[in-house]
Structure formats: C-alpha cells, structure tokens
Amino acid sequence: MALLNKYTIGAAAVLALLAAIWGYGRLRYHEGVTDTQTAAKIAAAAQYAADVARINAQTATLQAKLTELQNVHPKIVTQYRDRIVKVPLPADCRIDPDRLHNLQAAVDAANAAR
C-alpha cells in the first residue's frame, strides 16, 4: 500500500510538471505571436509615416511649381480658365482651335519654366 501511494504521488508530480511545462510553452508561444504582431504593426506605421512624408514633399514640390507657373505666365492661366468657363468641352470632347492654342501656350510656358 505504501508503495502504491509513493508511485501515485510520483505520477501526479510528473503530470503536474508536464502540465506546467506545457502551460509555460503555451504562454511563451502567445507572447511570441503578440511580439510578432506588434512588430508588424510598428513596421506598417513606420512605412505609413514614410509614405506620408514622401507625399507631403511631393505635394509641396507640386505646389511650388504651380505657383511658379502662375507667377510666370498668369495671362495664359487666366485665358485658359476663362476659356474653360465660357466654352466647356463638347460631348464628343474634341478640342477647338482656341483651346488647343491656349493648351499649347501653357505647355510651352511649363517647359520654359523648367
């Protein structure tokens, strides 16, 4: 009887030890998954911040070029805007000669501003 109790207690201790090891492994696995997800979120946020900074820089460059074009040739820009308001494109979207002339003048001005 004493021998049976000793083996029963030993088996219970081994089972408790195995359960503790299994629980610890499961805990460490979930910590690893959480760490990986956190690292992925941080990397995505850093990429987003880099994209926002790049887009802001491009927007500033574009705005500067637009301002430069408006300052260099305001007459052409004004003529083109007036033409857009007075004579919108027809349904078949063919450009009339005056609009084509204004567009070509704007393209020339943009090329000259480079």
C-alpha positions as CSV (number, residue, x, y, z in Angstrom):
1,M,0.0,0.0,0.0
2,A,2.8,2.4,0.8
3,L,4.4,1.6,-2.5
4,L,1.2,2.4,-4.3
5,N,0.9,5.7,-2.7
6,K,4.5,6.5,-3.5
7,Y,4.0,5.8,-7.2
8,T,0.7,7.6,-7.3
9,I,2.3,10.7,-5.8
10,G,5.2,10.4,-8.2
11,A,2.9,10.1,-11.2
12,A,0.9,13.0,-10.0
13,A,4.1,15.1,-9.6
14,V,5.2,14.1,-13.1
15,L,1.8,15.0,-14.6
16,A,1.9,18.3,-12.7
17,L,5.4,19.0,-14.0
18,L,4.3,18.2,-17.6
19,A,1.3,20.4,-17.3
20,A,3.5,23.3,-16.0
21,I,5.9,22.8,-18.9
22,W,3.0,22.7,-21.4
23,G,1.4,25.8,-19.9
24,Y,4.8,27.7,-19.9
25,G,5.3,26.7,-23.6
26,R,1.9,27.9,-24.5
27,L,2.5,31.2,-22.7
28,R,5.8,31.8,-24.5
29,Y,4.2,30.9,-27.8
30,H,1.4,33.5,-27.4
31,E,4.0,36.1,-26.2
32,G,5.9,35.4,-29.4
33,V,2.8,35.8,-31.6
34,T,2.0,39.1,-29.8
35,D,5.5,40.3,-30.3
36,T,5.4,39.5,-34.0
37,Q,2.1,41.2,-34.5
38,T,3.3,44.3,-32.6
39,A,6.5,44.4,-34.7
40,A,4.4,44.1,-37.9
41,K,2.2,47.0,-36.7
42,I,5.2,49.1,-35.9
43,A,6.7,48.4,-39.3
44,A,3.4,49.3,-41.0
45,A,3.2,52.5,-39.1
46,A,6.7,53.4,-40.0
47,Q,6.0,52.7,-43.6
48,Y,2.9,54.8,-43.4
49,A,4.8,57.7,-41.9
50,A,7.5,57.5,-44.6
51,D,4.7,57.4,-47.3
52,V,3.0,60.5,-45.8
53,A,6.3,62.4,-45.6
54,R,7.1,61.5,-49.2
55,I,3.6,62.5,-50.4
56,N,3.9,65.8,-48.4
57,A,7.2,66.5,-50.0
58,Q,5.8,65.8,-53.5
59,T,2.8,68.0,-52.7
60,A,5.0,70.9,-51.7
61,T,7.1,70.5,-54.8
62,L,4.0,70.4,-57.0
63,Q,2.5,73.4,-55.2
64,A,5.8,75.4,-55.7
65,K,5.8,74.5,-59.4
66,L,2.2,75.5,-59.8
67,T,2.8,78.8,-58.1
68,E,5.8,79.4,-60.2
69,L,3.8,78.8,-63.4
70,Q,1.0,81.0,-62.2
71,N,3.5,83.8,-61.4
72,V,5.5,83.4,-64.7
73,H,2.5,83.4,-67.0
74,P,-0.7,84.5,-65.2
75,K,-2.1,85.6,-68.5
76,I,-2.1,82.1,-70.0
77,V,-3.6,80.6,-66.9
78,T,-6.3,83.2,-66.8
79,Q,-7.0,82.8,-70.5
80,Y,-7.3,79.0,-70.1
81,R,-9.6,79.3,-67.1
82,D,-11.8,81.8,-68.8
83,R,-11.9,79.5,-71.9
84,I,-12.9,76.6,-69.7
85,V,-15.8,78.6,-68.2
86,K,-17.0,80.2,-71.4
87,V,-16.7,77.2,-73.7
88,P,-16.8,73.9,-71.9
89,L,-15.7,70.8,-73.8
90,P,-18.5,69.4,-76.1
91,A,-19.9,65.9,-75.6
92,D,-17.6,64.4,-78.1
93,C,-14.6,66.0,-76.3
94,R,-12.9,67.5,-79.3
95,I,-10.7,70.4,-78.6
96,D,-11.5,73.5,-80.6
97,P,-8.6,75.6,-82.1
98,D,-8.6,78.3,-79.5
99,R,-8.5,75.9,-76.6
100,L,-5.7,74.0,-78.4
101,H,-3.8,77.2,-78.8
102,N,-4.2,78.0,-75.1
103,L,-3.1,74.5,-74.1
104,Q,0.0,74.7,-76.3
105,A,0.9,78.1,-74.9
106,A,0.6,76.6,-71.4
107,V,2.7,73.6,-72.3
108,D,5.3,76.0,-73.8
109,A,5.3,78.1,-70.6
110,A,5.6,75.0,-68.4
111,N,8.6,73.8,-70.5
112,A,10.2,77.2,-70.3
113,A,9.8,77.3,-66.5
114,R,11.9,74.1,-66.1
